[in-house]
Amino acid sequence: EVDLEERLHELDLRSDSDIPDVPPPTDSTPEILKRALSGLSARWKNWWIRGILSLAMISGFFLIIYLGSFMLMLLVLSIQVKCYHEIITIGYRVYHSYDLPWFRSLSWYFLLCVNYFFYGETVADYFATFVQRREQLQFLIRYHRFISFALYLTGFCMFVLSLVKKHYRLQFYMFAWTHVTLLITVTQSHLVIQNLFEGMIWFLVPISSVICNDITAYIFGFFFGRTPLIKLSPKKTWEGFIGGFFSTVIFGFIFSYFLAQHQYFVCPVEYNSETNRFVTECEPSELFQMRKYSVPPLLQAVLGWETVNMYPFQMHSFALSTFASLIGPFGGFFASGFKRAFKIKDFADTIPGHGGIMDRFDCQYLMATFVHVYITSFIRGPNPSKLLKQLLILQPEQQLSVYKTLKSHLVEKGILQPSLRG
Amino acid sequence: LQESESENKLDGETASDSESKSEFGGSSPVPTSDDTPEVLNRALSNLSSRWKNWWVRGILTLAMITFFFIIIYLGPMVLMTIVMCVQIKCFHEIITIGYNVYHSYDLPWFRTLSWYFLLCVNYFFYGETVTDYFFTLVQREEPLRILSKYHRFISFTLYLTGFCMFVLSLVKKHYRLQFYMFGWTHVTLLIVVTQSHLIIHNLFEGMIWFIVPISCVICNDIMAYMFGFFFGRTPLIKLSPKKTWEGFIGGFFSTVLFGLLLSYVMSGYRCFTCPVEFNNDTNSFTVDCEPSELFQLQEYNIPVLLQSVLGWKTVRMYPFQIHSIALSTFASLIGPFGGFFASGFKRAFKIKDFANTIPGHGGIMDRFDCQYLMATFVNVYIASFIRGPNPSKLIQQFLTLRPDQQLHIFNTLKAHLVDRGVLGSLEDA
């Protein structure tokens, strides 16, 4: 029997061209589509399938937005789990490690642990009132980090105990592969959910900008494309890149204008403990109130206006669209490089004509982190619910002294009227 | 050169991959270069090779322990610097192994990119901690204030630059190699940098939280070895054939005792138990405070079982000593898993030691492998059981909120206090 480790080591050192291809995925196009399009040639058939599936995905997206924040959260979670599954499956195929059953259990266990940790940190903040009422939940929240760490450690010790003599290298590879995948998929999905809680507009505008950039760059490239952009993705062109940039900025402007008018999109998502539902109702913040802006002299000549009424948020959308068009594609190049490195055509064959879920979300990687960092740096200060949670953990004497300090501060600023007794 | 030696060793080993080679302690085809200083070599030239190895290890062990005491004496600033240096060296050792495994030394971008990522992640972590602990200093200096306000954005931009450079550096025939190195770098950063920053957090909590855990791990190492040497019979785990159950259990009890004694001695001194603070006026670190309850002697009733053994009814102990039992237990029972992990790693990549930095012991990583999990455990332990959130920090955050948010929080807090009976319902004072 050929030593698996020896074979692997040789594989690592050979140049890419020597590595055998991973077998191509099976064709999973649904039967009805196949019959409907049986008359067309192969190339047009592919186009139609891609087109139909794109429309289906966009409609699904709108439907879920209509159904509300909770459904969106579930959707994000499902996508995260599917992306994780796709990347781990690739790892298994690359390393032929399907025979070691511990891996699958351990990988899913680590996914569960990390999700438990992140959800505990965020959910506890937003559901503070719900949590206060239930004793068991309070215990879980208070010792959350310790419990998460203990769970993770159990997985770590199981991994060490599962090391088998001839397969050390394989097992370490899968361990590292699992952790890097968790780092990419789970952190991104939780940042997406945090952005969502800030207001649905912070979730919708970035994602749509990336999708718009994808589509318009493709269209511009199709009609005007001539100069190749990067060796990694030979189909991308400079014309597509620049055309996509300008279209996405304009799209972001217009889309933000429409969304900024509705409280449903603009208000932070809050959990109402009485009705046990999510509500999005508030006084719109300054960002979403119309203001007059003076048009810079350059554009005055072009547009013929001296001032324009805009939402301040549209200025921010400019930053978001720029990032989506200029830096977002690097996520796509990274994924292309990854696919070439491991000789796979698509991440999986979940969506007919498009590939796996990861293929659709590769440009979104960096966007979620950027939006989150942008919000915390430029938009809002510390998170009020988190602050409240920490206040409630303090010792009673500490709480009392904090209460007195806050009260004197609020009275000083005139926010709180001094009581008749005080 | 050190690197070419290791490369030759790897080449020789891959040529024939027989079963016996993978046993730790089996003969390696090319001996590691002898780093022992000349002085030691001459002094020990008369002894046989086995005793020489023992002496070298012993002398170096004493040298490291002495060094540890000296830097403790020198204070927190020096300790922080040492932790930083150890972190960089560990990172360097693991990355070098990656290069050797994948023969990727020829692609110069990797080295630059790896060091660049190390810089970015360190910048991010140091910025977060420095902002907390040096709050007043930062607020005073204008450039520091801007750096701290937009800290996350700046760190993210720096990281992104590295990411884009990586994507642009992908070369046609070497995609797989490059992705491997990228993954290797990130996992190394995850292990090495996060641990070292948690150690520094623990240090700021009080030097005792830094010294006791590290000493417990070292003590467990040494005690388990001695017990194993004298009484060892039943092997513990296939991964490390030299470890025995006798060593494991003996090490556990010795470490718990050692932890109790060391904590007792240290709890008496303020310089160990007080949180490290930065004094704005003197621009230096001070450790001066009223010792917290943890470090004040208390009477404990001895459980009935032990009363007959020890002959005492009550004992005076510091509450911290109870915590030290938890720390020592973790160091003895779970800490070794970090060591097994490192052993498995070395077998997987067919290396004897991480590097040749310390004669007789191997690389820095070889000494610190059991410490991995300890730092995280201590940090999580402190955050969960010892201290709550910092009230003054909470007030600072409160003051930056909007008025309507402030009012909401104030009212919720008030309702909570009234609920608990801490505040009378109509009472305002």
Interface residues (C-beta under 8 A of the other chain):
Chain A: D3 E5 E6 H9 E10 D12 L13 S15 D16 S17 I19 R142 Y143 R145 F146 F149 L153 F156 C157 F159 V160 L161 L163 K165 Y168 R169 Q171 F172 A176 W177 H179 V180 L183 I230 K231 L232 E283 I327 F330 F333 F334 G337 F338 R340 A341 F342 L366 T369 F370 V373 Y374 T376 S377 F378 G381 P382 P384 L387 L388 Q390 L391 L392 I393 L394 Q395 P396 Q398 Q399 L400 S401 V402 Y403 T405 L406 K407 H409 L410 K413 I415 L416 S419 R421 G422
Chain B: T14 D17 S22 V101 Y102 H103 K149 Y150 R152 F153 F156 L160 F163 C164 F166 V167 L168 L170 K172 K173 H174 Y175 R176 Q178 F179 Y180 G183 W184 H186 V187 L190 I237 K238 L239 I334 F337 F340 F341 G344 F345 R347 A348 F349 L373 T376 F377 V380 Y381 A383 S384 F385 G388 P389 P391 L394 I395 Q397 F398 L399 T400 L401 R402 P403 D404 Q405 Q406 L407 H408 I409 F410 T412 L413 K414 H416 L417 R420 V422 L423 L426 E427 D428 A429
